[in-house]
């Protein structure tokens, strides 16, 4: 497993080794040992898994969870191709306002880890793109908020040739500045504290 730090503090890209033969392919997008070595954490405490199928041009996000309770994510593309985007929305973070992206597909099976408090978006680059998520918390609708992925203040770059398909909620999402002015963005210190409790709740206190 190859690991790369992203330009958002605490976020990582993972690229697994693949095993191919005459039958097809075997790959493990999530590997506990690689996760532990990269983050210095004992494991990823899964509370829920999500699965989405999107047509080409679908843009989901930027979504984030009210913190607390907060949620960390591990995301990969099981089929198709997508540009997966992380945006640092944590007020006080050393990388506040920055974003990075990972091109995911069913060829390289790259994955991303998103710490508590950051925003997540993706663009489906092919029809029937399947995105799979491991989450540390259950989905609660009233805890899920959104920021406009097309806000020029963030400067997130969508691939050319995409005719965006969005939900009504995402089209009406607040700007980055408005969300901050209304006190909706997660606090960096609070997000870090929530994340630390995730590992402690497993019964093991990890060190970096």
ABEGO torsion letter per residue (X at the ends): XBBBBBABBGBBBBBBBBBBBAAEBBBBABBAAAAAAAAGBABBBBABBBBBBBBBGBBBOBBBBBOOAEBBBBBBBABEBBBBBBBBABBGBAABGBBBBBBBBAAAGBBBBBBBGBBBBBBBABBGBBBBBBBABBBBAAABBBBBAABAAAGBBBBBGBBBBBBAAAAABBBAAAAAAAGABBBAAAAAAAAAAAAAAAGBBBBX
